[in-house]
Amino acid sequence: MKRQLIAVGLAILLGLGGFTFIPEIVSATNLGDSNVFLTQQTSVTCTLASATMAVRRKALLAEDPQWSSITEESMRKIGWGAGLSHKFTYRTSRYAYTITHKNFDMNSGMTMAQKKEKVISLLNQHPEGLAIYARDGYNGFHQGNHCILLTRYEDGVFYCGDPASKKTKKEMPIKYARKVTIQNFASYWYVSHVEDLKNKGKTNLINAYATLNDASYIYDGTEKRPTATIMYKDKILTEGQDYTLEYEGDRIKAGNYKIIIHGINNYCGKITKSFKIKNRDINNADVTLSSTKFKYDGGLQTPGALVRYDREILHIGANYNVEYEDSVDIGKYAVTIYGTNDYDGEKKIVYYVLPDKVSNLSISNNTVSFSKVAGSPSYEIAYKKSGEDNWQTKKTDDLSYTLTVPGDYQIKVRAYKNDAYGSYSKTITAHIA
């Protein structure tokens, strides 16, 4: 079991006992391993199999060495009668796990948004998961009863394990589960309490709810040391009196890091939390090119780039790399700055290769003419009558243009190609008869 899963909670505010929490990343090892998930042994034991998976995952969080001995068959002996019991306790040699059932019926008036928010809150408090049960006749569900293990919510998606799915005995998005959805489930089982049988009289932190003051940082070259808030029932625990914090890693470079919360005195066990230092986004850097306008000369144009992040000068290769387009022809191009090492993302800065200024503009017999510009551009002829404010334009590939409407005109011309426009020629005046 090599996979490490991070169950990510939604940043919503939960008022608990007058204290406001922002749920954050909860970390546990092997929760997502395929060996943790089970296939129900009979057609009617989906509730039993789902609750068993929740207890197995809770046991992993408690570092119970007997987690794999928790099976549908061993749970059946304790919690199964005419169906899954609504409250029972399963014991290993080290821990006693209490499993409790609660209704979650939207017929009571709860809105879908409220239900979703509540479910996310419960998953933050119970990273082992919830065995959610869709019951025929409730919440608009009429497809036959079924139960799955809801495991986490991340980036707008709920994940689960479905005991009826033999081909996908692993965690998967809930949309692939059989029948059960967040909208239709009517009740759930969860691990409501864990008793540490070898530490009588002490409270194991596995029953506490822990949050970090910040679970996500942006790399800035300094050490990160988030603090934790630990709550057991309605009591906020005190660092140094009820628990200590152990930080892993240097917590400077971008990456994922762990904080281990150890219970002391009246508390035992531990909780492992994770936080992340994210790479800086190079798109937020300030990029100054040596020039954004180059004269077409038939050669490749590669402007130099000065890249700063919060006024700190970054270095090519160490912080970013540069890619140029094939900017030989007249046109609009972009330098792309790619973040590397502690920087992610990319940023594009536009520059232009411009045609020469049109020269030798003249008019004869109502026809405007001018000299050819290198690079095979097209031309934009701008003209307006005397007394008018707005210029009219005509685009052409020719080196001349005939005006047909009589009047006194101002005329100018510029070359262009691929969205890159050169400077206008001098303006001439002419009378068109």
N, C-alpha and C positions, 0 to 999 in steps of 0.2 A: 504493500500500500504506500505508494510514493506520492500520491497526489495530495496537495494541500489546498483546502477550500476556504475561501473567505466569504462569509455570509454578510451581505451589506444591507444595513438598515436604511430606511428613508429618513431624511432630516426633517422630522416633524416635531412639534413641541408636545411634550407629555407632561401634564401637571400631576405630580404624585406627591401627596402629602404636603402641598404648598410649595414644593420645590420643582423648578422647571428643568427638564432634561432635554438635550438634543441627542437622540439615539445615533450611534455611529457604528463603525465597522466592528464586528465581533469575529474573532478568529478562533478556529479550532482545527486540529490536525486530523486528517483522515475522514472527516464527516462526509466528504463526497466520494469516497472510495466505493467502487461497485460492490465490494464484498459486504458493505454495510446494509445494502438494500436487499429486500427479500421478495420472493414470489409467494403469493398466498397458496396454502396447501390444499384448500378445498374451495368450492365456488361460493361459500358463504362466510369465509373467514377474512374478508378484506379489512374489516375493522381490527381484528386481532393482529394481522400482519402489519398494518400501518402503525398501530400502537407499539408493536414490538420494535419496528425500525426506529421510532422515536426514543424508546428506552435504550436501544443499542447506541444511538448517537449521544444520548445524555451520559451513558457510561463512558464513552470515549472522552467526552469533556471532563469527566471526573477522573480520567486515567485509570479506570477500573480494568484490571488485567483480564477479567472474566467477561468482557463485553461480548465476545463472539459466542459465548455459551447461552446468551439470551436469544432464544429462538421462538418461533411460533408455537412449537410443541411445549416448550418449558413454560411459556406464558399462558398457554391454554389451561394448564393444571391449576393456575392461580386465578385467572381473570375471566374464564369462559364458562357460561352456563347456557341459558337460552340464547345468549348473545354475549357481546363483550360487556362485562360489568361496568357500572358507572363510577365505581371507585374501588381500587384494590392496590395492594402493595406487593411488589416483586423484589425478592432478595437475592443478592449474591453474597459471598462470604464477607465482603467489605462494605457493601452499600445496600440500603433499602430504598427502592424507587416507588413513590406513590403516583399512581395514574388516576386522573380525575376527568370526568365528562362534564361538558357545559353545553347548553343550547345556544344557538346563534340564529334565531329565527327572524327573518326580515318582516314577517307578517306582523311583528310587534310595532312596526312603524319606523324602523331604522332605514335610512336611505343607503343606496349603494355606495356613495362616497364615504359615508360614516362607517359602513362595514369594512371597506377597503382600508381606511385609516386605522381602524381598530385591529384588523388582521396584521397590518404591518407592525403596529405597536407590540402585538403579542409575539410575533416572530423575533423582534428585537430582544424581548425578554426571554424567549425560549428558542435559542438557535438550534436546539435539537429537532425542532419542528412541531407541527400540529397535525394530528390525524383528523382530517376534515371529512365529514360524512354528509353526502347528499341523500336525502330521504324522500321517497315518493310522496307527492302531495304538498311539499313545502317549497316555498320560494319559486313557484312556477315550474318545479321539476317533476316530470312524469316519465322517467325512463328506467325505473328500477333502482334499488338502493346500491350505493357504492361508496367506498372510503379510500382515500389516498393520503400519503404523508406530504404535507406542504412544508417545504424546507427553507425557503428564503425568498427575498424580494430584492432584485437588483436591476438598475437601469430600466425601470418601468415594467419588468417581467417577473412574474411569480414562477418559482421552480418547485418541483415535486418529485416523489418517487411513487409509482403506481404499482401496487402488488399484483395487479391483474395482467401486467405487461411482461410476458416472459422474454420477449426479444430485446427489451430495453430495460434490463434490471440495473438501472442507474438513475441519477438525477437528470431531469429534463424539464423544459418549459411546460407549464400546466396545460397549454393548448393541445399538447400531445397526449394528455391523460384521458382515460376512459370516463366519460360522462361528467365528472365532477368539475365544477368551476367555482371561482370566488363568488359569483353571483348566486349560485344555487345551493351551496352547502348549508345545512341547517344546524349542525352541532359539531363538536370536536372533542377529542381526548388529548391531554397533554400531561407532561410530567410536572406535577404540582409541588413536589418536595423530594429531596434526597437526604437520607440520614446516613451519616458516616458511622458505621457500627463499631469502628475501632477508635473513635474519638468521642465517646459518650460525654455529654455535657457541653460539647462545643458545637458551634454552628459552622457547617461547611460553606465556604464561599460559593460553591456551585449553586446555592439557592439565592444568592444575592444578584442584584442587577447593577452592572457596572457600565459607566460611560466615561469617555475621555473628553476633556475640555476642547480638544481639537484632534480629529482623526485624519486630517489631510493638510499638508503644507506644500508650499512651493519652494523648491531648492533655492537657497540664498547663501550657501557656504557656511552657515552656522549650525551648531548642534540644536536639535529639537528635543524637548523634554516635556511632553504633555502631562498634565495632571489628570487624576482620575476622581470620579465621584462614585462611591459604592453605597448602595442602599439595600438594606435587608428589611423587608416589610416596610414599616414607616420610619425606620431609623437610618439616618445618614451616618456611615461609619467614619472613624477618625484615623488618618494616617499616623503611624507610629504607635497607636494604641490598639487598633483593631487589625491593621494590615500594614505591609511594607510594599514598596514598589521596586521591581528589578527591571532595568532597561537593558535590552540586547542591542548590540551593534553600535557603530559610531554615531548613527542618526544624523549624519551630515549629507552624505551623497543621496541622490534620488534612489528610492527603493522602498520595500516594505519592511517594517520593523515591528518587534513585539515588546509589549510591556507585560510582565508577569506580576500579578497581585497576589501576595502570600498572606494568608490569614495568620494572625498571632493572638496570643492570650486566649480570649474566649472564642476565637475563630480559628478554623483550620482549612486546609485545602488551598486551592489557588484558582485564579481566573487568568486566562491569557487573552489579552486584547491586542489588536493590531492597529497601526497607523501607517500612513503612507507619506513619503516625501516625493512629490511629483516633479518631473523635469520642468524647467522653465519653457514657456512657449516662445519660440523664436519670433513668432508673429507679433509679439509685444515689444520686440526690440526696435530701436531707432536705427535705420539704415540710411546712410548718406553716400550717394554715388559720386565719383570724381567728376562726372558730367552726366547730364541726362540728354544732351543734344550733341550729335556728332555729324560732321559733314561727310556725305557719301564720297568715298574715294576708291571703292572696289575692294577694300580690305575688311577683315573681321574687326568689329568694334567690341572691346571688352572693358567696360569701365571698372575702375577699382571701387571697392566697397569698404566703408568704415561702419562697423556694427557696434552699437552700444546697447547695453541693457541696464537700466537705472543708472545711467552715466558711466558705467563700467565698460571699458573697451574690451570687446571679445576678440578671440584670435582664431583665424582660419585653421581648420584641422582639429584644434582642441575644442572649440565651441560650435563651429559651423563649417559647412562646406558650401561652395558656390558652383552654380551651373549657369552657363550662358546659352542662349539660343544662337542659331546660325545667322548672326546679324551682319551679313555682308551686303545684302541688297538694301535699297531704301525701304524703310518701314518702321513699324512700332514693335518693340521687343521688350523682354523682361529678363532681369537677373533674378534667379531663384536662390534664396538663402535657406539652406537646410540645417536644422539644428542637429547637433551630435553630442554624445556623452550626456551632460546634464541638461541638454536642451532638446526639445522636441519640435515637431511641426516645420512649417516652411513659410517664407514670406517672399512675395514677388514685388520687385521695384521696376517700374517702367522707364525705358529710355528710347530715344529715337535716332534713327539714321536719316538725315534730312537731305533733300535735293538742293542743288545750288539755287540761288536767286535768279529768276528770269531776267534776261538782259535784252537790249536792243528792241524794246517795245516801240512800235510805230503804227501809224494808220495811213492808209492810202485808198482812195475810192471806197470809203466806208468799211474797209476791211482792216482789222487789227492783225498784226503779225509780230513775231518775236523769234528769238534764237532757241535752238534745241538745247535742252539740259541733259547732262550725262546721267546714265542710269535708267533710261527709257521710261520716264514717268509719264503720267497724264497731266493735263493742265486745267486750272480753274480760272476762267476769265470773269472778273467782277466789274460791273459797270452800273452807273446811275446817272439819271438826268440831272441837269442843273436845278437846284432848289429842292430835290428829294433827299430824304434822310437815309433810306434803306438801299443797300446794294443788291442788285440782282446778279446771279451767277450762272454760268454755263460751263459744263465740263466737257472736255474734248481731248482726243488724242492727236489732233491736228495742231499745226503751228500757226494757225490763223483762224479768224472768226469774223463774219460779216454782220454788221449791225444794219437793220432794215427800217427801224422806226426813226423818223426824223427828230432832231433835237440836239441840244448841246450836252455832251457826255464827259464824265470822268471815267477813266479806264485803267485797270491794273490787272496783272496776271501773276499766278504762282503755280509752281509744279507740285505734284503730290503722287504718292504711291503707298499702298498698304497702310492707310490711315496716318501717314506721315506727310505733313504739309510744310513746304519751304516758305521762305519769306516772299512777300509780294514784291513785284517790280516797282520801279518808280511809277507814279501816277501821271498819265498824260490826259490832256483835254482835246476834244475834237468836236466838230460840228458835222452832224449827219444830215444830209439834204434829203 
